[in-house]
Amino acid sequence: MDINKLIIGESKSVLELKLLINKVAISESTVLVLGETGTGKELVAESIHKSSKRKGQFVPVNCAAIPSELLESELFGHTKGSFTGATSDRKGAFEAARGGTLFLDEVGDLPLSLQPKLLRALENKEIRPVGRDDSLSTDVRILAATHHQLKEKVYRGEFRMDLYYRLNVLQVKVPALWERMEDFEGLLYGFCKEGGVSFSSKQIRRLKEYSWPGNIRELKNFVFKAKAYLGDEITDDHCIEHLLESADEAIPSIPSETKSENAGIVNSALLKDLELELIKKRL
């Protein structure tokens, strides 16, 4: 599988990332994918799966997005009548990923009460669905990701040390967007093509001065936000700073005279653009 279709970029840090993905893909060991929010950790995990020899499904589970009382059933499954609302047997993510890869996103948010059960599944390669007395054997490779500093959570007693070491067999660090700015225009053009929007050269230069704390996810959201507010073509005359997250703190590299010129017109520029768009639609 050509991982270039999933991992876009030719910067040094991304080329090193692609090389590492190919190396860890041939292993069956657990991989811990680390990186800031929005860097594309799930895409990296999917690339590892698709570059491996596993024929089963790639099954992602976001441990932070599922209520803690439902997470055990989501992972291990349950039997009919095992709890209120369990009207039938249900296979969990471990069974859905049989022969493939189970990706545990934001594993740092896994409830402390559930961590021993995950550890047992990793150590013994078996799971026990909610409501069953016997265990089922598993055949999955585990990839886990987090933006947390897991060692700090271990020290605070919020994450089991034995589970941390069991997950952290192989490690892949995903670079932040500011570490791979050589790829910025390629990423931007890809999102612009997807959204049907274009930016002038001057606006692109301004965007490259922004720090992008939300990384690639923030960049993608910005492109679609810009289209919604400003239209299909973002020209030199558009004011875009108000569309960026925490713009006052996050664009320190823009010259002070430019910022002072824009500061007083941000709100009026936004209203002007919105009014113009409404007039166009009405006409």
VODOFI-534272 format. One record per residue (C-alpha): residue in three letters; x, y, z. Coordinates in nm, 2 decimals. Layout:
SITE   tortor       c1       c2       c3
SITE      ALA        X        Y        Z
...
This chain:
SITE   tortor       c1       c2       c3
SITE      MET     0.00     0.00     0.00
SITE      ASP     0.13     0.35    -0.09
SITE      ILE     0.12     0.55     0.23
SITE      ASN     0.17     0.87     0.03
SITE      LYS    -0.20     0.86    -0.03
SITE      LEU    -0.27     0.89     0.34
SITE      ILE     0.04     1.08     0.47
SITE      ILE     0.08     1.40     0.26
SITE      GLY     0.42     1.57     0.25
SITE      GLU     0.78     1.55     0.16
SITE      SER     0.95     1.74     0.45
SITE      LYS     1.23     1.57     0.63
SITE      SER     1.02     1.50     0.94
SITE      VAL     0.74     1.34     0.72
SITE      LEU     0.99     1.13     0.52
SITE      GLU     1.13     1.00     0.85
SITE      LEU     0.78     0.93     0.97
SITE      LYS     0.69     0.73     0.65
SITE      LEU     1.01     0.53     0.69
SITE      LEU     0.93     0.45     1.05
SITE      ILE     0.57     0.35     0.96
SITE      ASN     0.71     0.10     0.71
SITE      LYS     0.94    -0.04     0.97
SITE      VAL     0.68    -0.09     1.25
SITE      ALA     0.42    -0.22     1.01
SITE      ILE     0.60    -0.55     0.96
SITE      SER     0.59    -0.61     1.34
SITE      GLU     0.30    -0.75     1.54
SITE      SER     0.40    -0.55     1.85
SITE      THR     0.18    -0.28     2.01
SITE      VAL     0.25     0.07     1.88
SITE      LEU     0.20     0.39     2.08
SITE      VAL     0.14     0.69     1.84
SITE      LEU     0.22     1.02     2.01
SITE      GLY     0.15     1.37     1.89
SITE      GLU    -0.04     1.69     1.94
SITE      THR    -0.41     1.72     1.88
SITE      GLY    -0.49     1.75     1.51
SITE      THR    -0.16     1.61     1.38
SITE      GLY    -0.32     1.31     1.21
SITE      LYS    -0.25     1.02     1.45
SITE      GLU    -0.54     0.81     1.32
SITE      LEU    -0.41     0.84     0.96
SITE      VAL    -0.07     0.73     1.08
SITE      ALA    -0.23     0.43     1.26
SITE      GLU    -0.43     0.34     0.95
SITE      SER    -0.11     0.36     0.74
SITE      ILE     0.06     0.12     0.97
SITE      HIS    -0.24    -0.12     0.94
SITE      LYS    -0.26    -0.10     0.56
SITE      SER     0.12    -0.14     0.53
SITE      SER     0.11    -0.46     0.75
SITE      LYS     0.02    -0.81     0.65
SITE      ARG    -0.30    -0.81     0.85
SITE      LYS    -0.61    -0.89     0.64
SITE      GLY    -0.88    -0.80     0.89
SITE      GLN    -1.04    -0.46     0.94
SITE      PHE    -0.89    -0.14     1.09
SITE      VAL    -1.13    -0.06     1.37
SITE      PRO    -1.09     0.28     1.55
SITE      VAL    -1.23     0.35     1.89
SITE      ASN    -1.21     0.70     2.05
SITE      CYS    -1.17     0.63     2.42
SITE      ALA    -1.25     1.00     2.50
SITE      ALA    -1.57     1.02     2.30
SITE      ILE    -1.76     0.72     2.45
SITE      PRO    -1.92     0.75     2.80
SITE      SER    -1.72     0.55     3.06
SITE      GLU    -2.02     0.33     3.14
SITE      LEU    -2.05     0.22     2.78
SITE      LEU    -1.68     0.19     2.69
SITE      GLU    -1.64    -0.17     2.83
SITE      SER    -1.92    -0.29     2.61
SITE      GLU    -1.78    -0.10     2.31
SITE      LEU    -1.45    -0.27     2.35
SITE      PHE    -1.54    -0.62     2.47
SITE      GLY    -1.90    -0.66     2.37
SITE      HIS    -2.19    -0.78     2.58
SITE      THR    -2.46    -1.04     2.61
SITE      LYS    -2.83    -0.99     2.60
SITE      GLY    -2.98    -0.88     2.93
SITE      SER    -2.63    -0.81     3.08
SITE      PHE    -2.75    -0.45     3.16
SITE      THR    -3.04    -0.22     3.10
SITE      GLY    -3.08    -0.16     2.73
SITE      ALA    -2.88    -0.48     2.62
SITE      THR    -3.16    -0.62     2.41
SITE      SER    -2.93    -0.85     2.21
SITE      ASP    -2.58    -0.99     2.21
SITE      ARG    -2.33    -0.74     2.07
SITE      LYS    -1.97    -0.79     1.95
SITE      GLY    -1.72    -0.54     2.07
SITE      ALA    -1.44    -0.37     1.89
SITE      PHE    -1.20    -0.65     1.97
SITE      GLU    -1.42    -0.90     1.78
SITE      ALA    -1.48    -0.65     1.50
SITE      ALA    -1.11    -0.62     1.45
SITE      ARG    -1.04    -0.99     1.46
SITE      GLY    -0.75    -1.06     1.22
SITE      GLY    -0.69    -0.69     1.18
SITE      THR    -0.60    -0.39     1.39
SITE      LEU    -0.77    -0.22     1.68
SITE      PHE    -0.68     0.15     1.71
SITE      LEU    -0.74     0.30     2.06
SITE      ASP    -0.74     0.67     2.01
SITE      GLU    -0.69     0.90     2.31
SITE      VAL    -0.61     0.60     2.52
SITE      GLY    -0.49     0.84     2.79
SITE      ASP    -0.85     0.91     2.87
SITE      LEU    -0.93     0.54     2.94
SITE      PRO    -1.10     0.52     3.28
SITE      LEU    -0.87     0.38     3.55
SITE      SER    -1.13     0.11     3.63
SITE      LEU    -1.12    -0.03     3.28
SITE      GLN    -0.74    -0.03     3.24
SITE      PRO    -0.68    -0.37     3.42
SITE      LYS    -0.93    -0.53     3.17
SITE      LEU    -0.74    -0.39     2.87
SITE      LEU    -0.41    -0.50     3.02
SITE      ARG    -0.55    -0.85     3.06
SITE      ALA    -0.67    -0.85     2.70
SITE      LEU    -0.32    -0.75     2.59
SITE      GLU    -0.13    -0.99     2.81
SITE      ASN    -0.35    -1.30     2.77
SITE      LYS    -0.49    -1.23     2.42
SITE      GLU    -0.84    -1.29     2.55
SITE      ILE    -1.15    -1.08     2.64
SITE      ARG    -1.46    -1.13     2.85
SITE      PRO    -1.77    -0.97     2.71
SITE      VAL    -2.00    -0.80     2.97
SITE      GLY    -2.24    -1.06     3.11
SITE      ARG    -2.03    -1.37     3.01
SITE      ASP    -1.86    -1.61     3.25
SITE      ASP    -1.61    -1.74     3.00
SITE      SER    -1.34    -1.57     2.79
SITE      LEU    -1.29    -1.54     2.42
SITE      SER    -0.95    -1.56     2.25
SITE      THR    -0.85    -1.26     2.04
SITE      ASP    -0.65    -1.20     1.73
SITE      VAL    -0.58    -0.83     1.70
SITE      ARG    -0.29    -0.59     1.68
SITE      ILE    -0.33    -0.30     1.91
SITE      LEU    -0.23     0.06     1.81
SITE      ALA    -0.29     0.33     2.06
SITE      ALA    -0.26     0.71     2.04
SITE      THR    -0.27     1.00     2.28
SITE      HIS    -0.19     1.36     2.31
SITE      HIS    -0.14     1.33     2.68
SITE      GLN     0.20     1.29     2.85
SITE      LEU     0.13     0.94     2.97
SITE      LYS     0.43     0.93     3.20
SITE      GLU     0.29     1.23     3.39
SITE      LYS    -0.04     1.05     3.42
SITE      VAL     0.14     0.74     3.56
SITE      TYR     0.31     0.95     3.82
SITE      ARG    -0.02     1.11     3.92
SITE      GLY    -0.18     0.77     3.96
SITE      GLU    -0.42     0.83     3.67
SITE      PHE    -0.27     0.56     3.43
SITE      ARG    -0.14     0.22     3.52
SITE      MET     0.24     0.19     3.48
SITE      ASP     0.21    -0.18     3.37
SITE      LEU    -0.04    -0.08     3.10
SITE      TYR     0.18     0.21     2.99
SITE      TYR     0.48    -0.02     2.93
SITE      ARG     0.26    -0.28     2.76
SITE      LEU     0.13    -0.02     2.51
SITE      ASN     0.47     0.15     2.46
SITE      VAL     0.65    -0.13     2.29
SITE      LEU     0.71     0.06     1.97
SITE      GLN     0.66     0.43     1.95
SITE      VAL     0.58     0.67     1.66
SITE      LYS     0.59     1.04     1.71
SITE      VAL     0.38     1.25     1.46
SITE      PRO     0.53     1.59     1.39
SITE      ALA     0.33     1.90     1.46
SITE      LEU     0.24     2.13     1.16
SITE      TRP     0.50     2.39     1.27
SITE      GLU     0.77     2.12     1.25
SITE      ARG     0.68     2.05     0.88
SITE      MET     0.60     2.38     0.73
SITE      GLU     0.76     2.28     0.40
SITE      ASP     0.44     2.07     0.35
SITE      PHE     0.21     2.36     0.43
SITE      GLU     0.12     2.46     0.08
SITE      GLY     0.06     2.10    -0.03
SITE      LEU    -0.17     2.04     0.26
SITE      LEU    -0.35     2.37     0.20
SITE      TYR    -0.40     2.30    -0.17
SITE      GLY    -0.54     1.96    -0.09
SITE      PHE    -0.80     2.10     0.14
SITE      CYS    -0.88     2.39    -0.11
SITE      LYS    -0.94     2.13    -0.38
SITE      GLU    -1.17     1.94    -0.15
SITE      GLY    -1.36     2.25    -0.05
SITE      GLY    -1.36     2.43    -0.39
SITE      VAL    -1.19     2.74    -0.26
SITE      SER    -0.87     2.93    -0.35
SITE      PHE    -0.64     3.17    -0.16
SITE      SER    -0.42     3.45    -0.31
SITE      SER    -0.05     3.42    -0.28
SITE      LYS    -0.04     3.71    -0.02
SITE      GLN    -0.30     3.53     0.20
SITE      ILE    -0.10     3.21     0.18
SITE      ARG     0.20     3.39     0.30
SITE      ARG     0.00     3.53     0.59
SITE      LEU    -0.13     3.19     0.68
SITE      LYS     0.22     3.05     0.69
SITE      GLU     0.30     3.30     0.96
SITE      TYR     0.03     3.16     1.19
SITE      SER     0.14     2.91     1.45
SITE      TRP    -0.15     2.66     1.39
SITE      PRO    -0.19     2.52     1.75
SITE      GLY    -0.47     2.29     1.62
SITE      ASN    -0.23     2.16     1.35
SITE      ILE    -0.37     2.00     1.03
SITE      ARG    -0.72     1.96     1.17
SITE      GLU    -0.73     2.34     1.24
SITE      LEU    -0.60     2.41     0.89
SITE      LYS    -0.87     2.20     0.73
SITE      ASN    -1.14     2.36     0.94
SITE      PHE    -1.01     2.70     0.85
SITE      VAL    -1.03     2.64     0.48
SITE      PHE    -1.40     2.54     0.50
SITE      LYS    -1.47     2.82     0.75
SITE      ALA    -1.31     3.07     0.51
SITE      LYS    -1.53     2.95     0.22
SITE      ALA    -1.85     2.97     0.43
SITE      TYR    -1.78     3.33     0.54
SITE      LEU    -1.58     3.48     0.25
SITE      GLY    -1.67     3.28    -0.06
SITE      ASP    -1.49     3.06    -0.31
SITE      GLU    -1.20     3.30    -0.38
SITE      ILE    -1.00     3.46    -0.09
SITE      THR    -0.83     3.76    -0.23
SITE      ASP    -0.57     4.01    -0.09
SITE      ASP    -0.85     4.24     0.03
SITE      HIS    -1.02     3.98     0.26
SITE      CYS    -0.95     4.00     0.63
SITE      ILE    -0.88     3.65     0.75
SITE      GLU    -0.73     3.69     1.10
SITE      HIS    -1.07     3.68     1.27
SITE      LEU    -1.13     3.33     1.13
SITE      LEU    -0.82     3.19     1.30
SITE      GLU    -0.83     3.04     1.65
SITE      SER    -0.69     3.27     1.92
SITE      ALA    -0.56     3.51     1.65
SITE      ASP    -0.43     3.77     1.90
SITE      GLU    -0.20     3.52     2.07
SITE      ALA    -0.12     3.29     1.78
SITE      ILE     0.01     3.53     1.50
SITE      PRO     0.30     3.70     1.68
SITE      SER     0.51     3.69     1.36
SITE      ILE     0.29     3.93     1.17
SITE      PRO     0.45     4.27     1.17
SITE      SER     0.31     4.50     1.44
SITE      GLU     0.22     4.77     1.19
SITE      THR     0.02     4.52     0.99
SITE      LYS    -0.16     4.40     1.30
SITE      SER    -0.24     4.76     1.41
SITE      GLU    -0.38     4.84     1.07
SITE      ASN    -0.61     4.53     1.08
SITE      ALA    -0.71     4.54     1.45
SITE      GLY    -0.96     4.82     1.40
SITE      ILE    -1.12     4.67     1.09
SITE      VAL    -1.16     4.31     1.18
SITE      ASN    -1.52     4.33     1.29
SITE      SER    -1.62     4.58     1.03
SITE      ALA    -1.45     4.37     0.76
SITE      LEU    -1.64     4.06     0.87
SITE      LEU    -1.97     4.24     0.86
SITE      LYS    -1.89     4.39     0.52
SITE      ASP    -1.81     4.05     0.38
SITE      LEU    -2.12     3.89     0.52
SITE      GLU    -2.34     4.18     0.40
SITE      LEU    -2.19     4.16     0.06
SITE      GLU    -2.25     3.79     0.04
SITE      LEU    -2.61     3.83     0.15
SITE      ILE    -2.67     4.10    -0.11
SITE      LYS    -2.52     3.88    -0.38
SITE      LYS    -2.75     3.59    -0.28
SITE      ARG    -3.05     3.82    -0.27
SITE      LEU    -2.97     3.96    -0.62
